[in-house]
Amino acid sequence: MKQWLRTWLFLAVNFPLRLIGLRLVTVHTPTRNFGEFFRHIKSCGLDFRSIIDVGIARGSPDLYSAFPAAAYYLVEPVPECGPALEKLRRTLGAQVFNVAAGAEDGELEFFVHPDISGSSKFRQWEGEFFDGSRRLVPVRRLDSLVPQTIERPCLLKIDTQGAELEVLAGASALIPLIDMIVVEVSFHEFRKGAPEFNAIVTALDRLGFACYEVIDGHYRAFDNALAQVDLVFVKPDSRLRQQKAFFSKSQAYSYLGAKETGGIPDSN
């Protein structure tokens, strides 16, 4: 289909869709959601044997369905999530920990939000009315929860509403065993003292991880600015980064409008 015709069709279809908050995009439009991303890496030959999920709230169904045979280590501090953790322990055979992951073992003051997923150790900029209910929860280093005999490849997923750097600090012995890290990052300091995008990327760079992909994301209500995305990090020598070219040879010829067995077309 000619480019101008496809552009016209998208405009025609998307105009009414915008009225109900929807938008049609191509399958090649960034970004993938979690289910699409996991299918992508499995198509590249990466199948995780161990998965450490920190900050699961009610669970991560796309992750569990993509890697049903993996050994799971699930960490979630909210006491109300105890029943959900127990269910996942039975259905996945997971090891579950109803604690916060942090830099040191101990306890911390935690603010539980009604939606659970927004719960955090950090206070909200909106004010105390938005902080949630205070709880005292136990804190453990990941190094003390997850055995260093885990099978690889290993995925670490972190969604902790600001405690990402502390989770990493408490996983120093595990870091060499981890092949991929998926971490939610914020473009604004939505919680007082919480790290933003640059701090997370810099910390993971120092730990020997390079950014591989952006997954999902959402906008803040205040001004519709991009609020958060999930970043995927892998080690520089990962199989996912071995190929440096943008095209395969046949794709490059096709892009130039030439047959692989022929020459490159004259630009004149």
PABAVO-943020 format. One line per field, with one value per residue (C-alpha): residue number from 1; residue in three letters; x, y, z negated. Coordinates in steps of 0.02 Angstrom, whole numbers, always signed. Layout:
// PABAVO-943020
k: NUM  ...
r: Ala  ...
xx: X  ...
yy: Y  ...
zz: Z  ...
// end
This chain:
// PABAVO-943020
k: 1  2  3  4  5  6  7  8  9  10  11  12  13  14  15  16  17  18  19  20  21  22  23  24  25  26  27  28  29  30  31  32  33  34  35  36  37  38  39  40  41  42  43  44  45  46  47  48  49  50  51  52  53  54  55  56  57  58  59  60  61  62  63  64  65  66  67  68  69  70  71  72  73  74  75  76  77  78  79  80  81  82  83  84  85  86  87  88  89  90  91  92  93  94  95  96  97  98  99  100  101  102  103  104  105  106  107  108  109  110  111  112  113  114  115  116  117  118  119  120  121  122  123  124  125  126  127  128  129  130  131  132  133  134  135  136  137  138  139  140  141  142  143  144  145  146  147  148  149  150  151  152  153  154  155  156  157  158  159  160  161  162  163  164  165  166  167  168  169  170  171  172  173  174  175  176  177  178  179  180  181  182  183  184  185  186  187  188  189  190  191  192  193  194  195  196  197  198  199  200  201  202  203  204  205  206  207  208  209  210  211  212  213  214  215  216  217  218  219  220  221  222  223  224  225  226  227  228  229  230  231  232  233  234  235  236  237  238  239  240  241  242  243  244  245  246  247  248  249  250  251  252  253  254  255  256  257  258  259  260  261  262  263  264  265  266  267  268
r: Met  Lys  Gln  Trp  Leu  Arg  Thr  Trp  Leu  Phe  Leu  Ala  Val  Asn  Phe  Pro  Leu  Arg  Leu  Ile  Gly  Leu  Arg  Leu  Val  Thr  Val  His  Thr  Pro  Thr  Arg  Asn  Phe  Gly  Glu  Phe  Phe  Arg  His  Ile  Lys  Ser  Cys  Gly  Leu  Asp  Phe  Arg  Ser  Ile  Ile  Asp  Val  Gly  Ile  Ala  Arg  Gly  Ser  Pro  Asp  Leu  Tyr  Ser  Ala  Phe  Pro  Ala  Ala  Ala  Tyr  Tyr  Leu  Val  Glu  Pro  Val  Pro  Glu  Cys  Gly  Pro  Ala  Leu  Glu  Lys  Leu  Arg  Arg  Thr  Leu  Gly  Ala  Gln  Val  Phe  Asn  Val  Ala  Ala  Gly  Ala  Glu  Asp  Gly  Glu  Leu  Glu  Phe  Phe  Val  His  Pro  Asp  Ile  Ser  Gly  Ser  Ser  Lys  Phe  Arg  Gln  Trp  Glu  Gly  Glu  Phe  Phe  Asp  Gly  Ser  Arg  Arg  Leu  Val  Pro  Val  Arg  Arg  Leu  Asp  Ser  Leu  Val  Pro  Gln  Thr  Ile  Glu  Arg  Pro  Cys  Leu  Leu  Lys  Ile  Asp  Thr  Gln  Gly  Ala  Glu  Leu  Glu  Val  Leu  Ala  Gly  Ala  Ser  Ala  Leu  Ile  Pro  Leu  Ile  Asp  Met  Ile  Val  Val  Glu  Val  Ser  Phe  His  Glu  Phe  Arg  Lys  Gly  Ala  Pro  Glu  Phe  Asn  Ala  Ile  Val  Thr  Ala  Leu  Asp  Arg  Leu  Gly  Phe  Ala  Cys  Tyr  Glu  Val  Ile  Asp  Gly  His  Tyr  Arg  Ala  Phe  Asp  Asn  Ala  Leu  Ala  Gln  Val  Asp  Leu  Val  Phe  Val  Lys  Pro  Asp  Ser  Arg  Leu  Arg  Gln  Gln  Lys  Ala  Phe  Phe  Ser  Lys  Ser  Gln  Ala  Tyr  Ser  Tyr  Leu  Gly  Ala  Lys  Glu  Thr  Gly  Gly  Ile  Pro  Asp  Ser  Asn
xx: +0  +66  +126  +9  -143  -98  -72  -241  -327  -249  -306  -482  -496  -412  -516  -675  -576  -501  -675  -679  -496  -428  -295  -251  -64  +41  +118  +288  +246  +342  +311  +267  +164  +230  +148  +214  +388  +399  +344  +480  +622  +561  +566  +748  +784  +784  +682  +704  +735  +726  +621  +634  +482  +496  +339  +207  +50  -86  +28  +103  -4  +89  +252  +184  +99  +256  +372  +266  +412  +524  +568  +485  +539  +402  +428  +288  +281  +95  +16  -150  -61  -28  -174  -121  +56  -7  -111  +42  +145  +21  -9  +169  +265  +342  +442  +351  +407  +283  +422  +501  +665  +796  +979  +985  +882  +768  +600  +529  +376  +271  +120  -15  -128  -307  -257  -108  +0  +40  +101  +274  +396  +395  +267  +165  +185  -5  -7  -32  -212  -141  -4  -111  -111  +51  +120  +281  +345  +499  +641  +760  +903  +868  +1035  +960  +799  +855  +986  +1143  +1118  +974  +967  +1002  +946  +875  +756  +741  +584  +571  +414  +434  +373  +539  +640  +727  +903  +885  +827  +981  +1094  +1028  +1060  +1247  +1284  +1144  +1184  +1316  +1183  +1050  +1032  +893  +819  +649  +623  +487  +560  +480  +513  +459  +484  +305  +357  +468  +649  +613  +743  +701  +744  +926  +972  +906  +992  +1157  +1151  +1119  +1255  +1377  +1317  +1357  +1186  +1137  +961  +879  +696  +553  +391  +221  +206  +73  +43  +10  -162  -98  -38  -34  +157  +242  +250  +323  +387  +466  +645  +728  +915  +1031  +1218  +1319  +1367  +1186  +1128  +998  +1136  +1257  +1193  +1242  +1166  +995  +951  +993  +1080  +921  +823  +955  +942  +753  +763  +874  +754  +882  +886  +1019  +1097  +1098  +1176  +1122  +1009  +1079  +1036  +1025
yy: +0  +171  +275  +422  +307  +222  +392  +451  +294  +311  +492  +445  +302  +388  +547  +464  +345  +494  +539  +379  +383  +258  +263  +142  +112  -6  -163  -80  +72  +80  +29  -152  -203  -337  -483  -428  -399  -570  -651  -552  -609  -789  -778  -725  -885  -817  -921  -879  -1017  -902  -745  -625  -510  -368  -267  -381  -302  -421  -514  -507  -624  -585  -638  -799  -854  -817  -920  -1051  -1168  -1038  -1040  -886  -779  -652  -505  -389  -287  -243  -353  -358  -449  -601  -701  -661  -716  -878  -913  -884  -996  -1136  -1106  -1065  -1161  -992  -942  -792  -656  -533  -407  -254  -275  -148  -107  -176  -295  -208  -120  +33  +145  +105  +193  +77  +152  +94  +33  -64  -37  +144  +96  +159  +206  +383  +519  +597  +776  +794  +797  +683  +645  +550  +455  +308  +208  +196  +23  -43  -181  -293  -260  -391  -385  -487  -572  -646  -705  -777  -916  -886  -1058  -997  -1062  -946  -856  -751  -602  -470  -362  -210  -106  -23  +156  +238  +104  +38  +92  +16  -148  -152  -107  -258  -375  -353  -539  -582  -451  -560  -697  -586  -578  -451  -315  -236  -82  +49  +225  +396  +555  +663  +651  +600  +545  +650  +593  +455  +433  +487  +414  +472  +402  +229  +223  +283  +156  +11  +70  +62  -114  -166  -159  -73  -15  -131  -79  +27  -60  +17  +182  +305  +492  +592  +666  +840  +891  +731  +727  +558  +495  +320  +182  +12  +0  -164  -184  -323  -351  -283  -459  -521  -620  -482  -356  -462  -399  -218  -196  -119  -232  -408  -412  -457  -322  -193  -236  -226  -57  +7  -63  -186  -375  -459  -536  -374  -206  -56  +53  +209  +360  +474
zz: +0  +46  -101  -64  -59  -223  -305  -243  -307  -479  -490  -436  -560  -707  -700  -767  -879  -973  -1032  -1136  -1190  -1065  -928  -788  -764  -660  -735  -714  -820  -984  -1117  -1147  -1297  -1415  -1326  -1157  -1226  -1307  -1143  -1055  -1166  -1161  -970  -991  -1087  -1264  -1386  -1571  -1697  -1850  -1878  -2024  -2029  -2156  -2189  -2114  -2191  -2128  -2007  -1831  -1722  -1559  -1640  -1714  -1552  -1449  -1561  -1651  -1685  -1768  -1953  -2029  -2177  -2216  -2334  -2391  -2553  -2562  -2697  -2602  -2460  -2570  -2498  -2319  -2358  -2434  -2278  -2167  -2280  -2245  -2059  -2007  -2138  -2179  -2331  -2403  -2524  -2601  -2637  -2556  -2462  -2516  -2540  -2718  -2824  -2948  -2948  -2862  -2864  -2712  -2639  -2572  -2439  -2406  -2233  -2307  -2152  -2201  -2375  -2419  -2557  -2487  -2520  -2381  -2321  -2317  -2507  -2658  -2608  -2459  -2551  -2602  -2764  -2863  -2899  -2971  -2857  -2863  -2740  -2672  -2548  -2392  -2423  -2582  -2498  -2330  -2325  -2223  -2146  -2036  -1859  -1713  -1610  -1752  -1743  -1879  -1870  -1986  -2012  -2182  -2161  -2202  -2293  -2136  -2185  -2358  -2283  -2172  -2319  -2412  -2265  -2241  -2252  -2130  -1997  -1908  -1890  -1813  -1624  -1607  -1718  -1687  -1795  -1802  -1790  -1816  -1719  -1866  -2054  -2091  -2266  -2377  -2360  -2235  -2095  -1917  -1747  -1739  -1910  -1866  -1696  -1771  -1912  -1794  -1677  -1822  -1860  -1681  -1600  -1438  -1395  -1268  -1252  -1319  -1367  -1393  -1486  -1538  -1553  -1709  -1735  -1778  -1604  -1500  -1507  -1494  -1672  -1680  -1567  -1597  -1535  -1489  -1524  -1469  -1480  -1333  -1278  -1281  -1128  -1107  -1069  -966  -799  -768  -593  -568  -420  -366  -196  -102  -197  -154  +32  +21  -65  +76  +206  +275  +292  +186  +340  +435  +410  +312  +419  +497  +389  +544
// end
